[in-house]
Amino acid sequence: MKKQTMVSVAMGAWLVAAGAGEAATQQQMAGFALIPAGKFEMGDHHNFVDPKHGGDETPIHTVWVDAFYMGIYTVTTREYCEFLNSALAQRMIEVREGGVYLVGGKDLLCETREMSPHSRIGWGGGKFTVLDRKENHPIVCIRWPGAAVYCNWLSAQQRRPLCYNTTTWDCDFNKSGFRLPTEAEWEYAGRGGLHNPYRNFPWGDEPDGTKANWPESKNPFRAGPIPWTTPVGFFNGKLHRKADFGWPGAQESCQTSNGANGYGLYDMSGNVWQFINDWYGRDYYAYSPAENPPGPASGSLVQDGKPYRGMRGGNWYNGENGHGRVSNRNPSYYRGPQDPDHPYYHLGFRVVLPVNAESRPVIKPTPVQRVAGREGGPGGGGSSGKGKGKGKGKGGGGERGERGGGSGERGERDSGGAGGERRGGDDRPQAANAQRPARSGSFVLSSTEVADGGNLPAEFTADGSSATLPLAWTGAPAGTKSYALIMHHEAPDMTKWYWILYNIPPDVRSLPKNVKGIGTLGNNSVNERAEYTPPKSKGPGAKTYIYTVYALSAPPQINVPPERVNREVLLAAMKDKILASAELSVVYTRQGNSDEQEERRGPGKSEDRPRRE
C-alpha cells in the first residue's frame, strides 16, 4: 500500500526568512498563503437567516483587514501530536483521566482516546501517538485553549513572541507570533477575493459536494467510524484511489473537484469547524470597529448562560445547509459536551501570522457591555469563559471574571472619530462610524423584582399575569439621545424575542411594571404582533431570558410600520448609533413538555449515525 502523499504544514516545513525573529517576514512561507490587505463588506449578502441564531450575520458592514499569512490547511493530527510530545518533554502539559492540561491548569486542551472514543490521539507509555492512520486528517476533540497553546508553542519554535496569556487567555495582537484568526480575518480570507458579487461559498453561490466534505459529499471515509473527516486538502480536483489513502469500504476511487478558494486555502467550507480568536458576540456587527476588528471582549450568553468562542466553516456533519457559507457564524456551545449530540469531534483550527506586527496599530478588544460584575472576559474559563476572578490585571475578577488582563485592564482601541488616527493614502473605511460601547460597569440595567441571574417571578410570565418586568438603568454615556430595549431567549433551534421597544426618550431612566405610553413597540417572534408577549416556553429545564437596553446617539431611523420591526430590523437601524448597552439575565423554569427543546439523536442512538442540523 502506497503511503499517502499530501502537502503538509508539518512544523519542519514552515520556512521563515533567516533572522525573522520578532518581525514577521514578508517572504512567502511554505504551507501558508499570503492574504493581502484590503476592505470588504462583512456579513450575509444573500438574506439567509440561520434558525438557531438569526440576524447575527447582519448588519453588513465595511471592514479593513491588514495583510496576514493563513495556513493553507487546518492543523493536522500529526502536527498536533508533535506539539503534544514536545510540550510533554518540556513539562508544559500533563494528562489527567485522558484529558490534556497545562501543568496544574484547569482548562482542558484536548482529549485523548481514553477520554473520548472520537479522539485520534492515543496516550500510553509516556508519549502521544496518532491513531487509526489519521495523521493527515484535521485534529479534532480539542478545546479553544488547546488551539491557543498550540499557537504559543509554534511561536516558541520560531523564537517569536507569544501572543496568548495562558492565565487570562488574552491575545496580544501587537505580538508577531502565531495565533488564531479573528472573525473578520477568517471571513475575508474565506471569501478568497470574491467580492463582486459576494458569494455564498469560497468558490461561488452553488453548493458542490465534490469541493468540500459535507454530509452529502463524495467522501469515501464515511464508510468507516465517525468522525468522517477527510485528509486536509483532499478536495483538490484530483482522482484519489483507495490504495493511496486506505479508506474503508468497497469504493476504489474518488474524483474530487478543486475546492481551494482564490487565495489557495482548502477546507474553508466543510471537513471541520475552525475555532477563531473572537468570542461569539451576537450583536457585535452593530458596533464592530471598521479597522481590524478584534472581536468583543466577552461573548454573548447562550442557552446555558455562558459565553463561548466563535467558530467558522461548517464541517462533515452539517455543512452546506447554512453552516458552510463563508458568512455563517456560530458559538462553539453547540459543539460541546453540554450538548450530547455534539461532542468536539468536528471542530479543529488553522493558524495565522501577521505580515508585519511591528507596524500594526494598537488593537484592543471592544467590550460587550453587561451588568456590573457579569462581563464574561476570557478569565481562564476555557470554552465556557466563566473566569471566576482569574483576570490578574488591575481589572480584577468579578463574579464572572471582570476582564483583567496580564497587565491591568485594557483600554479600548481608538478606532477613529475625533481622536482616531487614520493613515493617509489608503482605501480604508472611515472608522468614525464604528462607535464603541462604554466601559464595563458604567451602564447598568436592573430590576426591583429580580437580581441579575436570578429566577424570574411567575407573575411576569404566561403562568402569571403576563406583566412586563419593571426595569431601571443608570450610568448612560454622555450624548445619549434615545434608548431601545430587546428581550430575547436563545432556544436550541432559534432566537426568540418577546419585547421590542424603541424611541424611548433620553430622559427616561426606568420602565414601570406593565409600562404603557413610553416608546414604540416592535413585534415579537411568537405572534408577530407589535406588542409584548410573556415567556411561555414549556419545560423541562430552566430557560434564560436576556433584557438588553441600548443607549443610542440618535433615535433609530425606521421606515417600516411597528408590526414589521423585529429584532434584526431594530439592530440594523441602530448600527453606528450604539453608545453602550447593558444586560439583565433572568431564568425561568416551567413544567411540561418542551416546545423549544431540540429533538436530539446522536451517535450511539438509532442508527448510530450523527444527526444533521
LINGIWO-V900367 format. One record per residue. N is the residue number from 1. OMEGA is omega as a letter, one per 30 degrees, with the letter a starting at -180 (none if undefined). D_CENTER is the distance of its C-alpha to the mean C-alpha in whole Angstrom. Layout:
BEGIN
N OMEGA D_CENTER
N OMEGA D_CENTER
END
This chain:
BEGIN
1 a 41
2 l 39
3 l 36
4 l 33
5 l 33
6 l 29
7 a 28
8 l 26
9 a 24
10 a 26
11 a 26
12 a 30
13 a 29
14 a 27
15 l 30
16 a 30
17 a 33
18 l 35
19 a 35
20 l 31
21 a 30
22 l 28
23 a 28
24 a 26
25 l 28
26 a 29
27 l 30
28 a 28
29 l 27
30 l 28
31 a 25
32 l 23
33 l 22
34 l 23
35 a 21
36 l 23
37 l 22
38 l 22
39 l 21
40 l 19
41 a 18
42 l 15
43 a 14
44 l 16
45 a 19
46 l 21
47 l 20
48 l 18
49 l 17
50 a 15
51 a 17
52 a 14
53 a 12
54 l 15
55 a 15
56 l 11
57 l 12
58 g 15
59 l 17
60 a 17
61 a 18
62 a 19
63 l 17
64 l 19
65 l 18
66 l 20
67 l 21
68 l 20
69 l 20
70 l 18
71 l 19
72 l 20
73 l 19
74 a 17
75 a 18
76 l 21
77 l 22
78 a 25
79 a 23
80 l 22
81 l 25
82 l 27
83 a 24
84 a 25
85 l 29
86 l 29
87 l 27
88 l 29
89 l 32
90 l 31
91 l 31
92 a 27
93 l 26
94 a 27
95 l 27
96 l 28
97 l 28
98 l 26
99 a 23
100 a 23
101 l 22
102 a 23
103 a 27
104 a 27
105 a 23
106 a 22
107 l 18
108 l 18
109 l 17
110 l 18
111 l 21
112 a 24
113 l 26
114 a 28
115 a 25
116 l 23
117 a 26
118 a 23
119 l 22
120 l 24
121 l 25
122 l 28
123 l 30
124 a 34
125 l 36
126 l 34
127 l 32
128 l 29
129 l 30
130 a 28
131 l 29
132 l 30
133 a 30
134 a 27
135 a 27
136 l 25
137 l 23
138 l 19
139 l 18
140 l 17
141 l 17
142 l 15
143 a 13
144 l 10
145 l 14
146 l 15
147 a 14
148 l 14
149 l 18
150 l 18
151 l 18
152 l 20
153 a 23
154 l 22
155 a 23
156 l 26
157 a 27
158 l 28
159 l 29
160 l 26
161 l 25
162 a 22
163 a 19
164 l 17
165 a 19
166 l 19
167 a 20
168 a 18
169 l 15
170 l 15
171 l 15
172 a 18
173 a 17
174 l 21
175 a 22
176 l 23
177 l 21
178 l 18
179 l 15
180 l 11
181 l 11
182 l 9
183 l 7
184 l 11
185 a 12
186 a 11
187 l 12
188 l 15
189 a 16
190 a 15
191 l 17
192 l 20
193 a 22
194 a 22
195 a 23
196 g 26
197 l 25
198 a 21
199 l 21
200 a 19
201 a 18
202 a 19
203 a 23
204 a 23
205 a 23
206 l 25
207 a 23
208 a 25
209 l 25
210 a 27
211 a 24
212 l 21
213 l 21
214 a 20
215 a 22
216 a 25
217 l 25
218 a 28
219 a 27
220 a 30
221 l 28
222 l 27
223 a 31
224 a 30
225 l 28
226 g 24
227 a 22
228 l 23
229 l 21
230 l 23
231 a 24
232 l 22
233 a 23
234 a 26
235 a 25
236 l 27
237 a 30
238 l 33
239 a 35
240 a 34
241 a 36
242 a 36
243 a 38
244 a 36
245 l 33
246 l 34
247 a 32
248 l 34
249 a 36
250 a 38
251 a 37
252 a 38
253 l 36
254 l 33
255 l 33
256 l 30
257 a 29
258 a 27
259 l 23
260 l 23
261 a 22
262 l 24
263 l 22
264 a 23
265 l 20
266 l 20
267 l 18
268 l 15
269 l 15
270 a 16
271 l 17
272 l 14
273 l 10
274 l 9
275 l 7
276 a 6
277 a 7
278 l 6
279 l 5
280 l 4
281 a 7
282 a 9
283 a 12
284 a 11
285 a 13
286 a 16
287 l 16
288 l 14
289 a 17
290 a 18
291 l 19
292 a 16
293 a 13
294 a 12
295 a 9
296 l 10
297 l 12
298 a 11
299 l 8
300 l 10
301 a 12
302 a 12
303 a 15
304 l 16
305 a 16
306 l 13
307 a 10
308 l 7
309 l 4
310 l 1
311 a 4
312 l 7
313 a 11
314 a 12
315 a 15
316 a 18
317 l 18
318 a 17
319 a 17
320 a 18
321 l 18
322 a 15
323 a 13
324 l 14
325 a 15
326 l 13
327 a 12
328 l 10
329 l 7
330 l 6
331 a 5
332 l 6
333 a 9
334 a 11
335 a 12
336 a 13
337 l 17
338 l 17
339 a 17
340 l 20
341 a 19
342 l 16
343 a 17
344 a 15
345 l 17
346 a 15
347 l 12
348 l 13
349 l 12
350 a 14
351 l 15
352 l 16
353 l 19
354 l 20
355 l 23
356 a 25
357 a 23
358 a 27
359 a 27
360 l 23
361 l 23
362 a 22
363 l 18
364 a 17
365 l 14
366 a 15
367 l 15
368 a 14
369 l 18
370 l 18
371 a 22
372 l 23
373 a 22
374 l 19
375 a 17
376 l 14
377 a 14
378 a 13
379 l 17
380 a 17
381 a 15
382 a 13
383 l 11
384 l 12
385 a 13
386 l 16
387 a 18
388 l 21
389 a 23
390 l 22
391 a 21
392 a 24
393 a 25
394 l 27
395 l 24
396 l 25
397 a 23
398 a 23
399 l 23
400 l 19
401 l 19
402 a 20
403 l 18
404 a 21
405 a 20
406 a 23
407 a 25
408 a 25
409 a 23
410 l 21
411 l 22
412 l 20
413 l 20
414 a 23
415 l 22
416 a 25
417 a 27
418 a 31
419 a 30
420 l 27
421 l 28
422 a 28
423 a 29
424 l 32
425 l 33
426 a 29
427 a 28
428 l 25
429 l 24
430 a 25
431 a 23
432 a 25
433 a 23
434 a 20
435 a 21
436 l 20
437 a 20
438 a 22
439 l 22
440 l 21
441 a 24
442 a 26
443 a 25
444 l 25
445 a 26
446 l 28
447 l 30
448 a 34
449 a 33
450 l 30
451 l 28
452 a 25
453 a 23
454 a 27
455 l 28
456 l 29
457 a 33
458 l 34
459 a 36
460 l 32
461 l 31
462 l 33
463 l 35
464 a 37
465 l 38
466 a 35
467 l 35
468 a 32
469 l 31
470 a 33
471 l 30
472 l 31
473 a 29
474 l 30
475 l 29
476 a 28
477 l 28
478 l 31
479 l 31
480 a 30
481 a 32
482 l 30
483 l 28
484 a 26
485 l 24
486 l 22
487 a 22
488 l 20
489 l 18
490 l 16
491 a 18
492 a 17
493 a 18
494 l 17
495 l 17
496 l 20
497 a 22
498 a 25
499 l 26
500 a 26
501 a 28
502 a 28
503 l 31
504 a 32
505 a 34
506 l 33
507 l 36
508 l 35
509 a 33
510 l 33
511 a 33
512 l 36
513 a 36
514 a 36
515 l 36
516 l 38
517 l 39
518 l 36
519 a 33
520 l 33
521 l 31
522 a 28
523 l 28
524 a 26
525 a 25
526 l 27
527 l 30
528 l 29
529 l 32
530 a 32
531 l 32
532 l 30
533 a 30
534 l 30
535 a 27
536 l 29
537 a 27
538 l 29
539 f 28
540 l 28
541 l 25
542 l 24
543 l 22
544 l 20
545 a 21
546 l 19
547 l 22
548 l 20
549 a 23
550 l 23
551 a 25
552 l 26
553 l 28
554 l 30
555 l 30
556 l 28
557 a 29
558 a 29
559 l 32
560 l 32
561 a 33
562 a 32
563 l 31
564 l 29
565 l 27
566 a 24
567 a 20
568 l 19
569 a 22
570 l 23
571 l 19
572 a 20
573 l 24
574 a 22
575 a 20
576 l 22
577 a 24
578 l 21
579 a 23
580 l 21
581 l 20
582 a 21
583 l 20
584 a 22
585 l 21
586 a 23
587 l 24
588 l 27
589 l 28
590 a 30
591 l 32
592 l 33
593 a 31
594 l 27
595 l 27
596 a 23
597 a 23
598 l 21
599 a 24
600 l 23
601 a 24
602 l 23
603 a 25
604 l 28
605 l 29
606 a 31
607 a 31
608 l 29
609 l 26
610 l 23
611 l 22
612 l 20
613 none 18
END
